[in-house]
Amino acid sequence: MPPLSVDEWMDHFVSEVAPDNDPRDVPSASERKAVSDYLHGRISVEEAAFAYTRDTISENTSGDVWYLIYHIAQSLPETQDRLIELVRAISALPNESRTSGKAQSWGPATLAELHGDLRDHWDGQSDAIRVKPATARHREFVDLTIFIARLRSEGLLRTDYFSKAVMLFTLEREESVQVLDTYLLATAHYLEWAVHDVFTESHKECVNPGPLLKKAREDGEMSRWQFWKSRMAVLGDDGQMSQETRDAAKVSFARMVEVESVAAE
């Protein structure tokens, strides 16, 4: 990573991107310095965790603690290894008070907060792709999904939403080829890290199935997993999709067959 890439990205983000969002979420100078120093190797992950959270919420704000971290993860995916370690270190912090004097639990409670924040952000990014296909945001959506899957594989994120949502959005809805190209690549990467979770979640009660699954069930009962697998196979041979997407679908189908056969042993 070039020495200034993180800092240059932060300067651009704070001046151009963050102002369009909730002003309470705009990362403070202390947050930016903590993450920059950590990613440049100037401080340890434990020092970064303390410095990042110390002044995250002031007396007048109640913003998203994780805002800066997941935006870096989606924009600079080469930082994800270190950011995952930072998330782990933050979640291990003892109960402390922020500068506002408000009590804050940094253990399991902050991971629940991370789940909610990421869910809202991921949903928003997903909707934006449907509105404006074929933009630079597509790559960021894929990298954001990879970050989420990796957090899940490290035990830092719950699965009850993402392991269903990535499959439902990609396989159970009618989408344009451009949107599917992005969704399917993101889903393929999610399966790379969390196919076992997806398999497990698919066998729970099927709440709010997508329109394509509903239509398939008109011809007879079909499990969600069976539908996902058959749909993935179809997309792998769809000539309208890019070659990269078709290849990703084929690899994903093979992963699904493998996890199913292992579960049957």
N, C-alpha and C positions, 0 to 999 in steps of 0.2 A: 504494500500500500504506500503510495507517495506520502511523504511526511505531513503535507498540509491538506490532504484530501478530506479528512474528517472536519478540520477547522473551516475549510472553504465551504463544505457542504452546510455546516451549521450556520455560517454567516448568511448564506443564501436562504436557508430554511427560515431563519428568524426574520429576515427582512422581506422575503417574498411569499412564503407559504403559510407560516403560522398565523400572520395577521388575519387571514381569511377564515380562521377557525375561532373557537371560543377563546377570548383573550386570557381567560384563567389558565389555559393550557400552554400558553407560550412559555417555553423553557427559560428559566432564570439564568443569569450569568453564572451563578454557582453550580447549577445543574450542568450547564454546558462545559464548564471548566472541569468538573469531576469526571465526566465521561471522556472528554478530550485527553485529560492527563492519563486516565486509565488505558484508553486505546493506544496511546503513544508509549505506554510502558513506564510512565513517570511515577505512578503510584500503584499499589497493590489493589487487588479486587476488593479486599476488605476495607481498605481506605476509601476506595471509590464508592462503595455501598454506603458508608457512613456520610461521606461528603455529599453524595447525591441526594440523600433523603433528609439531611439535616435541615435544609431551608426550603424543601419542596413546596410546602404550603405555608403561606404567610397568614397574618391575621385576617386579611381581606379576601382570600381566595380559597377555593376548594377544588382545584383542578385535577387533571388526570396525572397521577404520579408517573405513569408509564409512557406518557405521550412521546417524549424524546426518544426513548429506547426503541419502541417499535417502529418509529419513523426512520431511524438510522438503519434498523435491521432490514427494512424493505428497500431502502435507497442504496445502502452500501452492504450488500449481502456478505462480503468478505469479512465483515465484523461480527457475524452471527455467533461464531464460536465463543468469542470473548463476551459478547452481550449475554449469552446464556449463562455464563459463569457469574456475570454481574447480577442477573435476576436471581440466581441461586443464593448469592451472598446477601442480597437485600432481603430475601425471604427468611434468611437465618438470623437477621438482626433481632435483638431483644426488644421488648416493648419500650418505646421512648416517647417523648413529647416533641412535637415539631415546634418551631419558633412561636407558633400561636399559643402554645401551652395546651393544645388539644392532645389527648392520649391517642396513640396510634399503635396498633399491633402490626408488626412487620413480619409475623410468621404466616400461618395458613390464611389469615384474613387478607393479607396483601396479595396472595396468589388468587384468591377469589376476586379481588378487585381487578387484578390483571386479566382474568378470564372475561369479566364484564366489559372492560375497556377494549380488549382485543375483539370481542364479539361485535361491539358497536362499530369499531373502525373497519373490521373486515366486511361487515354487511354494507357499510357505506361505500367501500371500494368496489365491492361486487356490483352494487347498483350503478355506480359511476361508469363501469365498463359497459353495461348494457345500454347506457345512454350515449356514450361516445366510444364506439368500437375503434380498434386499431390505433390507440394512442400509446404514448410512452408509459402511461400508467399501467398498461397490461403487464409489463415485466415486473413492475413493483408489486402488483397483485400476486404474481406467481411467487416472488421472493418472500412476501408477507406470509403466504400460505406455507411455504417451507419453514419459516421461522416458527409458526404456530405448531406445525407437525413436530419439529425438533424439540420444542418446549414440552410437548406432550410425551415424546419418547423419553425425555429426561425426568418425567414425573412432576413437572412444574405447571401443568395445565390439565384441567378436567376435559373429559372427552364427550360429554353428553350432548354438546351442541355441534362442534366442528366435525366430528367423525360422521355425522349424518348430513350436515349442511353441505359439505363439499361434494358429496355424492348426489344429494337431492338437486342442487343447483345445476350440476353438470349433466345428470342422467335422467332426471324426472321432469324437466321443463323443455318446452320448445324454445330454442335459441337460434340466433343467426350463426352462420359458419364462423364469422369473425369472433363472436363472443365465445362460442364453443372452443375455438382454438386456444383461447386463454384459459377458460375454465378447465378444460381437460388437461392441459399441461400442469396447472396448479394441482388438480386432483391426483394426477400421476405422481407428482412429488410427495403429496400427502400420503399416498399409499406406500411409497417407498419407506417412509418412516413409521407409519402407523396402521398398516394393513390389518394387524391383529385386532386393534381397537375398532376399526370399521366393521370387521366381520362380527365382532361381539355386539356392537351397537345395532347392527342390522337385524338381529334376532329378537330385539326388544319390541314392545308394542309399537306398531306403525301408526304414528300420529301425523295427521296432515300430509298424506302422500301427494306427490306432485301429479300434474295432469297426465303425463305419459304413463305413469304407474297405474293411475286410476283406469285409464283406457285399456291397458293390457289386462287388467283384472276383469274386464267385462267378458272376456273369453274364458274365464276360469280363474280359480285361486292361484296366485303366484306370490311367493315370498319376496320381500324387498331385496334380499341378497340375490335371488335368482334373476330378478329383473335387472339389477345393477350389472350382474355378470354378463347377461345376454346383450344388454345395451352397450356395454364396453366392447364386446366382440363386434357388434355392428359398426361402431364408430371406427374400429381399427381397420375396417375395409371400406370406409366411406371415401370415395374419390374426391369429394368436395373439400375434405379437410386437407391441411398441409401435411407433407410427408412427416415432419417432426411430430405433429399431433397424432397421426395414425400410428407411428412407431411407439409413441408414449402409451396409446390405448392398448396396443398389443402387449407391451411389457406389463401394463397394469392388469390386463386380463390374465396373463400368466401368473402374476402374484396372487390374484384372487383364487385361481384354481389351486395353487400350491397351498395357500392357507386353509382352504376348504378341505383338501386331502389330508393335511396334517391334523386338522380337528377331527376328522373321521376315523383316525387310527386308534 
